[in-house]
Amino acid sequence: MGKSDACIQIGRNLSIPDARILIVHVNNHDIVDFTGVPSVVGGQTIFNPTAMFYQFRQGTGPGLIVLEELPQSSVHHQTWAAGFILERRTATFELDPEVRIVVTGNRVEDRAGAKTMLTHLTNRLYEFEMETSLEDWCEWAVANNVDPKGIAFLRMRPNLLNDFDSTQSVNPTQRSWTQLFKEVPDDLPADLYFAACTAKVGEGAAVEWVAARDVISQTPSIDAIRRDPEITPVPEDPAIRYAITTALSATTDPDIFDNDVVYMRRFPREFQMLFMTTSTRFDSRLASMKSFTDWAIASKDFLVGTT
């Protein structure tokens, strides 16, 4: 999950179809790609509309244009962006009033090639500095089929979600963890798997993840838990508890929620809280079920203590 993913999620939250969300990697384009290629008609120079922005012309309705990595771009690109953002038009057409423009980029101190942006450009923007949120990433990860073992590990070691050091070429970040959990085959030989992890998140984080993965892999079958929630053993290891809590909350529904609650009520209260908050966030119907109400009443002292 990176800046582009966050922008796409913003668009979806605004009910903008994916086809109306345009990610523009500014540095991959020449300025004429944005203004339109000129041609001479009747002795006059005209600019042919560029297709990427023409689809957002007046009358086309809501849309989202994301100008990626603008702080890394040239003065020429930033000057163009300043006019485009202020005037909301190209040489040949205006943008629809319901089209929104978002700019992304790294900070100068992140050493990602970003430069201080032109002041007249920044004056035309609302500048927000984003912070890493474990809960937001976990919610996104569950919804995007990230390996539950990886989610459980980062709940146990939240400081590793974004342990960025600008002096290192490889760092554990929410993007690198996501790529690791989704791209590296789980059944690789141990030496190759560790090498891939080191290449993606760095040696220190890789050591911790591989050790935890071996423990988490001992997690009881989710099917067995749901079949016999009163007698399936409750593991003592926190890593396995996090893994089970994540897996159950990501897959529960009104038909199996009661059995999941029976099993989770045998866990320490902090895991019960994690299960309840995560599962009801994904399916609000669960909050109206009797098993949830009974748990909330029985846990009211704990709930008051955590607010």
Residue, then its C-alpha position, 0 to 999 in steps of 0.5 A: m500500500g502506497k500513495s497511489d493506493a491511498c488516492i485510489q481509495i479516496g476516489r472509491n470513497l467518493s463513489i468515483p468509478d475506477a475508470r474515472i481515476l487517473i494516475v499520472h506519473v508526471n516525470n514520465h511525460d513531456i509538457v506537451d503530453f499535458t498541453g497537447v501537441p501543436s499543429v497549424v490550421g489555417g495559418q494558426t497554431i492550435f493544440n490538439p487535446t490530450a486524451m488523458f485529460y480530455q476525458f475529464r472535460q466539462g460535462t463528463g462528471p466526477g473524476l479524480i486526477v492524481l499527479e504523482e511525485l510532483p516534488q520530484s519533477s522539474v521546475h518546468h513540470q511544476t510551473w505547468a502544474a501550478g497553472f493547471i491546478l489554479e485554472r483547471r483547464t488546458a489550452t483547449f478545454e476546461l475540467d468538469p467542476e466535479v473533477r478533483i486533483v490530488v498531488t502526491g510526493n515524498r518529503v525532502e528529508d526522505r531522500a527520495g529525490a524530492k525537491t522543495m516545490l515552487t512556492h506559488l505551486t504550494n500556495r495553491l494546494y492543501e498540504f497534508e503530511m500523512e502518518t502510518s497507521l497500523e489499524d488503517w493498514c490492517e483494515w486495508a490489508v484484510a480487505n485486499n487479501v494480504d496473508p493473515k500471518g503477515i497482518a498478525f506479525l505486524r500487530m505484534r511488532p507494530n514498530l516494524l510497519n514503517d521503520f524507515d531509515s533514509t540511509q538504508s537502501v532497503n527498509p520495512t515499510q507498509r508497501s514493502w511488507t505488502q509486496l512481500f506478503k503478496e508476491v513471495p511464494d510461501d513455499l520457497p526453500a527456507d534459504l531462498y525465502f529468507a533471501a527474498c525477505t531480506a531483499k524486500v524489508g532488510e535483514g533485521a526485519a526479515v529475521e524477525w518475520v521468518a522466526a515469527r512465521d514459523v511459530i504462526s504456522q502452528t496455528p490451529s485450523i480455522d475450520a476446526i475452531r469453528r467446528d468445535p469452538e469450546i474444545t479447540p485448544v487456545p494457544e499461549d503464544p501471542a503470535i499465534r493468538y494474533a494470527i487466529t484473531t486476524a483470520l477469524s475477524a477477516t472471514t466471519d459472517p452472521d452464520i458463523f459469528d456465534n461460534d467465533v465468539v464462543y472461541m474468542r471469549r476464551f482469549p484474553r480480553e485485548f484479543q476479544m476487543l481486537f476481534m470484535t472491533t475488526s469484524t464489526r468494522f467489516d460487517s456492521r450486521l454483526a454488532s446487532m447480533k445477540s452474541f455481540t450484545d452479550w459480550a459487550i455487556a459482559s465486557k463493559d468494565f473493560l470497554v470503559g477502561t479502554t476509552 
